[in-house]
Amino acid sequence: MRYLIFSTCILVIVFTPQQILFAEPPTAKPCELKGGAPLPTVKLELAAKGLKNPVHITHAGDGSGRLFIAEQAGIVRILRDGNLLPTPFLDIREKVKSGGEMGLLSIAFHPKFKENGRFFVNYTSSSGGLHTVISEFQMSNNPDVADKKSERIILTADQPFSNHNGGQIAFGPDGYLYIGMGDGGSANDPQGHGQNLSTLLGAMLRIDVDRKEGKLQYNIPDDNPFKTRPNARPEIWAYGLRNPWRFSFDPLTGILYAGDVGQDAREEIDIVERGQNYGWNIMEGSICTSGVNPKCNTTGLTLPIIDYGRDDGISVIGGFVYRGHEIPGLCGSYIYGDWGSGKLWALRRDGHEVAENKRLLDTKLSISSFGIDEAYEVYVVDYNGGVYKVGAKK
């Protein structure tokens, strides 16, 4: 692959209000869109610097106000009250194969982390062959340092190439862990993983980490779409993905947006729904994949809600729906960016259609990820070492 972690697409999942189990921070409620005011102008405010190749940022949902930043080599740092703590929260560099699109790629805290101290990471390992590892860790007696010896490997997936590892893990509103898996790498998905239900690659996975099933370290939710299909992996929630590097759930509606990085022509945003096929490697974004079949059959494929070409960027980075309160005009808008061009956009949906898509900023950042704090304010991660908060431009 041509640029670090990123080859492009974006996804979304819909839940009914009864299914949404997010434990809201005690002092924050997600904003609700009240009208159709024009999207505002914004600025980026430096929140942290001096990081080494940061690729992910999130919070623990424990009311502490801390932000946790994953550095690609295998370290998780804590940002608290505007200061980076000198001691890492987690250091597993000896376990991680880092470089290119490999490394420690994300961290996710259990919805009941405040009570049980459980969190999960996604990293690349070369021990015994290249593979993705999803592991659980526990807290130590120090609330700012994890117990690195507590690792319990939940799931592994062999990786045939060093790129398109996916990398995002996140808990959904239903309490299950979602895992974005790339197609395994190289060009045009040469091993056909995207359209193959018998592999974990090229798919969005959904597992229950609170129960075990047979020899598995997790359970398969009863409503996973392929649980009873012969020769299909029951972990799969949706498939036909190339490299869903970053995805997120709207804190208010439960809709899942994800960035699935494209190949040569299109970067894409999808709404991911149960059992849907998002087209790769038959399609790249809204077009047929030229290196496979330029006159493809699109029957049964779910198209993106929006995609863009090489004039706007080379690797989409999935973001977050803004549910903060500091920029009222952004409420309900999905903010996303591009690793290569540094551009930042916001889109609004009206029902099933994109009603507006506006470029918010042109930056010089190498955008590697987005995140939110406990007040639902949005942050942008720069692979070159900085974290920025999206703020209102006066």
Secondary structure, DSSP 8 states (H G I E B T S, - for coil): --STT--EE-------GGG------TT-------S------EEEEEEE---SSEEEEEE-SSSS--EEEEETTTEEEEEETTEE-SS-SEE-TTT---BTTBSEEEEEE-TTHHHH-EEEEEEEE-TTSSEEEEEEEEE-SSTTSEEEEEEEEEEEEE-SSSS-----EEE-TTS-EEEEE---SSTT-TT--TT-TTSSTTEEEEEBTTS--TTSSSB--TT-TTTTSTTS-TTEEEE--S-EEEEEE-TTT--EEEEEE-SSS-EEEEE--TT-B--TTTEETTEE-TTT-TT---TT----SEEE-TTT-SSEEEEEE---SS-GGGTT-EEEEETTT-EEEEEEEETTEEEEEEEEEE----EEEEEE-TT--EEEEETTTEEEEEEE--
